[in-house]
Amino acid sequence: MASDGASERTPLLAPGTPAPRRVFPPLHRVFLTSFFISMTFSLTQPALIYSFRTMTCDEYYKTHEWSGHGDRCDVEAVASAAAANIALMSSVTTGCSKYLLPRRGVER
């Protein structure tokens, strides 16, 4: 124990010490973070959806014939399989990022 007279009731900061000045208040930092996260999703999701749709379409036409005009991937079976794959990917990503990773951090 220190012999300078400090106790449990001694303040950690000297009286009159100014609080540190922050550039953004906490609420504005939350808004800024939310904005960047939503921009990240809006920039990456269209490419992911397109690639899932293209890969699903390629797999579908390995066992089916196409004879027609226009978009060959505009088939209900392709759309539903692509949507199911995207939902599965989103669920796994959310599950890992929200449940497994924080749990691992707590266990350490």
Order of alpha helices (4+ residues) and beta strands (2+ residues): alpha-alpha-alpha
